Amino acid sequence: MKQNPFAVKISRESDEEKKMAHVNEYEITQKLNHKNIVKSVAFFDNEFKGEIHQVLEFVEGKEVLDMIAE
């Protein structure tokens, strides 16, 4: 059985407002279904480390920052 790869976005946020922005991003992108939008799969708030982990579908290709730099 072939498994799909995933990407993990990790953010270190201590500000509650910024944490909520990540939660909102997760909730919105989880519901959207469009070929140009990466879908969120899971979300974890690791309060012990002060990190937010967002699991996303993996998209093959260049990183966005590399594309912008070009």
C-alpha positions in Angstrom: 0.0 0.0 0.0 1.5 3.3 -1.1 1.4 6.2 1.5 1.2 9.8 0.5 4.1 12.0 1.8 3.3 14.9 4.1 5.0 18.2 4.9 5.2 19.6 8.4 5.2 23.4 9.1 6.6 24.2 12.6 6.2 27.6 14.1 7.3 28.9 17.5 4.7 31.2 18.8 4.2 32.6 22.3 1.7 35.2 21.4 -1.9 33.9 21.8 -3.1 36.1 18.9 -0.5 34.5 16.5 -1.4 31.0 17.7 -5.1 31.7 16.9 -4.1 32.9 13.4 -2.4 29.5 12.9 -5.5 27.7 14.2 -7.7 29.7 11.8 -5.3 29.0 8.9 -5.5 25.3 9.7 -9.3 25.3 9.9 -9.8 27.1 6.6 -7.2 25.2 4.6 -8.6 21.9 5.9 -12.0 22.6 4.4 -10.8 24.0 1.0 -10.5 21.8 -2.0 -8.7 23.5 -4.8 -5.7 22.5 -7.0 -3.8 25.7 -6.1 -4.3 25.4 -2.3 -2.3 23.0 -0.1 -4.6 21.1 2.2 -4.0 20.9 6.0 -4.2 17.4 7.4 -3.5 17.8 11.1 -2.6 20.4 13.7 -0.8 20.0 17.0 0.0 22.6 19.7 3.0 21.5 21.7 2.7 23.9 24.6 5.7 22.2 26.3 8.1 23.4 23.6 6.0 26.4 22.5 5.6 25.1 19.0 2.8 24.7 16.6 3.0 21.8 14.1 0.8 21.9 11.1 0.8 18.7 8.9 0.1 19.5 5.2 -0.2 17.5 2.0 3.2 17.4 0.3 3.6 19.3 -3.0 6.5 18.3 -5.2 8.6 21.2 -6.5 10.4 24.3 -5.3 9.9 26.0 -2.0 7.9 29.2 -2.2 10.8 31.4 -0.9 13.0 30.0 -3.7 10.4 30.8 -6.3 10.1 34.4 -5.0 13.9 34.8 -5.0 14.0 33.9 -8.7 
